Amino acid sequence: MLLELVNDPSYAPMKLKELAALLEVPRELRGDLKAAVDALVEEGRLGISAKGRIGKPESFALIGIFSGHPKGFGFVAAEGRETDIFIPEDKIRGALHGDRVQVVVEEEAAGKRAEGRVVRILKRANETVVGVYEKSRNFGFVIPDNPKLSTDIFIPQGCDAGAVTGHKVTVRIREFPAERGKKPEGVVTGILGHMDDPGVDILSLIRAYGLPEEFPDAAEEEIKGIPSEVREEETKGRMDLRGLLTVTIDGEEAKDLDDAITLEKTDRGWRLGVHIADVAHYVKENSPLDEEALKRGTSIYLTDRVIPMLPHRLSNGICSLNQGEDRLALSCLIEVDEKGAAMGHEIAETVIRVDRRMTYTAVEAIVTARDPALCEEYAECISLFEHMKELAALLRERRMSRGSIDFDFPESRIILDETGRPLEIRPRERNTATRIIEEFMLLANETVAEDYFWQEVPFLYRIHEKPETEKMKRLATFIHNFGCSIRMPGGEAHPKEVQKLLSRIEGRPEEALIGRLTLRSMRQAKYTTQNIGHFGLAARYYTHFTSPIRRYPDLQIHRIIKESLRGGLDEARLAHYTDLLPGVAAACSSLERRAEEAERETDKLKKVQYMEQYIGEEFDGVISDVVGWGFYVELANTIEGLVRIQELKDDYYRFDEAHYELIGDLHRNTYKLGQTIRVRVAGCDRVAKTIDFIPVKPT
C-alpha cells in the first residue's frame, strides 16, 4: 500500500508525520511505518530528501559519475552541482568507480561536504577489468589494478582460462553486485603474462585504461597514399619562409617536432614566428585517420613508450619539422614591441625549412653557461638565441604582471633500462630554454584565440574556470594562521591575488604547504566552445594551437583557420562546426583526463619498482599531504610514500582537517603539511602501486 501511494502520479513527497496521517496509521504503529520506510530506502525502492520528505528515489535523485576510493567509500560528481557528494561505504549500493549513478543527498550543511546514497546505477563503466589473479582451491579472484575498484572480482571454477597465481589477466564482469557485501563475478578472457615479466606491467595498464594499441587497417591504408616529402605543387599559394633562420627546440628524446621558431629584430622590437606543422593538410576531416585521431584525442606518454594520436609515419615523418627538410606549416607571425606587447599579427599557410634541430640542454648551455664548444658549433644561431632569451623574459614579465600564476612543482624524469626496469628517478629540470618555448607557445595560443574570438566563428577554446568560492574561503581561513591573506572582492578570487600570495610565501617554510593547498583549490582546465578565459594564465583568450601532432583540439582548429584563410567558412560550414565542436570539446576533455591518469599510474608503478631496492633505507622528505589514515611524504627525487597512522606509535593521533594536521592526544605532537621529516622505506606494493614509510626518530 505504501509503495502504491508513493508511486501514484498525483503523490507529492511528504514527511513521515504527514504520510502517517494520510495513511491513518495509529501513533503506536508509526515506529513500524518508519522501519518500513527505512527498509524500502535501503532497497532503493523509496527515496528520502535531506529535509526528510519521502517519495520515489528519482524524485530527489541527482545524476553523476561515481568515483571510488580504495577504502570503499566514494564520491559522486553530480550534474549541476559545484561540489561532489560523499557516499559512505554502506550506501554505494554496488556502484564501482566510473559508473553513472542516481544519488540522493541525505545530509547537507553549510561549509560541509554533502553526504548521500546511491539509489540506482544507470550505466556500468567496468565491463572489462585488468588485475592480478589469485588461485584458491575451488575458485579464484582477481585484484583489480585500479585501486579505486575497491573490491575483488570472484572467478568461479572453470572460468580462469588456465591462469595461475601471479598472472596479469583481463576479466569480463558477467554479474555485478546487486547488494552491499557481494562481489562482482567474472570470467578471465585473456592472460597478459606473469606480473613480474618485463613489459607486462605497462601492457596491463594499457588494457586497464582501454588505451589504443594498433591503428585500424583503414588508417594504415590511408597513410600509404601520403607522400614522404613535400611536393612543389603543395607549396603554391603559401608564404615561403624557407629563407629565415629557423630552429626547433625540444627534448633530446623528442621525435615528433611540431613547432619551430623564427625571430627577427626590427626597428620597433621583434617579429616572432611560431610555425606549427600543418597536420590538417594531410589528415582530412572524416577520413579514417581523422576518426581514429578523435577516438584517441591525445598522444599518451607512458614511461617506456608513447601511444601516439597519429601513426609514426606522420608524426615522426612528413608532419615532423625535421632539420633540412621542406615542411608545410601554419604560422603565427607576431609583431612584438620592445616592452613585450603584441602590436599585430598575421596567420598564414607557409612552407618552412628548419636549419637547426636544437635541444633544451644545448640552448641552455649556450645562453646561460656560454659553452665554448657549443657556441662554436652553433655560431650562426648565437644572436638568435640571445634575442629569444631577451624576448621570452619580457613576455614572462608582462604575463606575470597581469597576474598569471606559476605553480613550479617538479615533474618526475624516470630513466629505464632496456627491460623497463627503472634505473634513476629525479626531478625534470626547467631551464631558460624550456621557458623560452613556453612563452612563445603561450603567446601564439593567446593570439590565435583572440583573433578567432573576434571573428565570431565557431572555435575551440582552452578554458580554466575561476576557483569555487567555498574552496577559496577555506584556503583564506587556513593561510590566516600564517599571517597571510588573499583578497576576494565581491566574494571571488582573482588570479593576481593568488599570484601575490604565492610571491609572499616564496622562500618561507610554509611555501610548499600553501602552494599545494592553493593548487588544490583550482579547477581543472578543459576544452569548450565558449570563451570564458583562462584563470591560471590570467588570459582573456586562450586556445591550443601549437601541437596538432599530439592534440586533437589543435588539429580541429587548424581546419577552421585554414578554411577561414581561404574564405571557405560559408553559412553551411559555420553551421557544421557549430554542431560538431561541442562534442569534440567534451570528448577531448574526457580523453585528456584518461591520458593524465594513465600517465600518472605508470609513473607510480615505476616508482614502486625503483624503491624496492631501498627497503630499510632512510631518506629526508617533506609531508605533502595529510589525511585521516596518515600522511604522505615526498622525497627530493619526487617519489611519494605513505606513513600510515597506525605506525605512529608514540601517541593516539587525530586528524585536524581544517589545519591539515595529525595531532597527538597525549603529547600534542603534530604532523602537518610542509613539515620536513626523515623516514625509512618499510615496504612496496606493486599491485596497489604504493610505498610505505615509517618515521625515523631524530637521534
C-alpha angles and dihedrals in degrees: 000000000000093000092044090055095047093046093051108112091230094055116110117201112261140174123269094257092053091045091051091052092049091051091042092234112174115244092246090057098047090095088060090050090052091050090050091049091048091051092050091047089051089052091049093242093113132035130210124199127224087259093054100257115149124218145115111325092244090056090076102018125121122200123231149124120285116227113198127213125212089241092062104256124097149185134241121216097208124202112255095019125104094206128048127242123244114230116197117222093253092055104049091095094211095310116155130203112290097017118140106234147173112236134185120213109230102172129026128162132168112274094010132096114260117247124213151161131243108237101174139011109222102180132008118226101190112060088141124038133182121214150123118295120226118192122218127180101272102006142013140222137209124225105212118235089223105078090202087071089076097187135073119240116238115229113197121219111282094023099088098089088225096302119159131203111294097026118133105228142176115233131197110212108223099174126034121203113268094192141028116281096027121114126223114257121223149170124232107241101176143010114220095186137269115321091241096051115111113266096008092103094060093038089055091052092048090054093043092057094040092239117174117257108177132027114242118258092250092058092046090050092050091054091060089069094053114095121238092220135043111261120221093240089058091062095058115113092017127115106256110225098161090115094064121094100253130186140178119212117197143135120292093252097047116119102164101071106184103161132056131179137219124179128185126185112231136184090261100038127286143334107220119197119198106187118193126192110262095233091158089067089066104028107062124199114272093006118134089257091052094047091051092046090054091049089054096039094188143014112264119220111207120177096259103026147014121238098206127212089220130033116271092247087068103030095044096027133040093000094048114092094231122183116269096008129110111245136182114237145176105227134199109201111193129190108216125187126222091270093055097257119140108237101179143335147200128212114203145161105249146173116228140174121209113226098189134023102209133186128218089242094054095045091048090051090051101045098036110024098027090223104203097214094048093043088055094045094050098031094139090057101047095094090046092053092047091053090047091053092048095047094044090053091052092048091049092048090051092047093050092048090061091052106267110168120227115195103189102192111151121249121217125256109202118193117199135191123232092277094052095257113144112245101175139005123193140148115285108244124237113199142164092283095053090048091051091059093041092055094046093048092047091052092049092048092050093045094052093045093052093046095053094039090062092044085062095221125141107275144160118246131191105226135184112195125216115271119266109271094228093053091050091048090053089049091050091051092050098047090050086077088065096048092258130125140183122209116228108183110197089008093289131113119232123206092236090059092049090050091050090053093052090047093051094053095045109127094008121121091248094052095105092043097052093037092057093046091049091051090051089054091061125091124235118265117242145170122265140155091235117081108221096150135248114280097194093052093038085230124149091202127032138157140156108256104140107071114047091149092066107019124057096207089061091051091048095053091045087063091051092047093049092049090048092050090051094046093245100128097105123158093276093053093044089052089047093055092042089059096039105045102064090060092046091051093050094045095047093047090052094045090049090056090050092051093048092050093048091049091048093049091049091053091049090051094052092045090055090050091048095051094050088084091056100053107141095021126115131236139176117239147154127250103249100177138012121205138165093268098047139293138287123234124203118207125213090260090060094254114139129203138175129248103202117220091236088063090064095088100163094078146354106270128205126197115243100199094184092060100028091239140130108218125195115230096213108035098018091231112163139208112197142169114284095019117138115234141169116232140180122224104245102175149333127222116198093188095053091032090228136137120206122211131184123203119255114219113232113253 
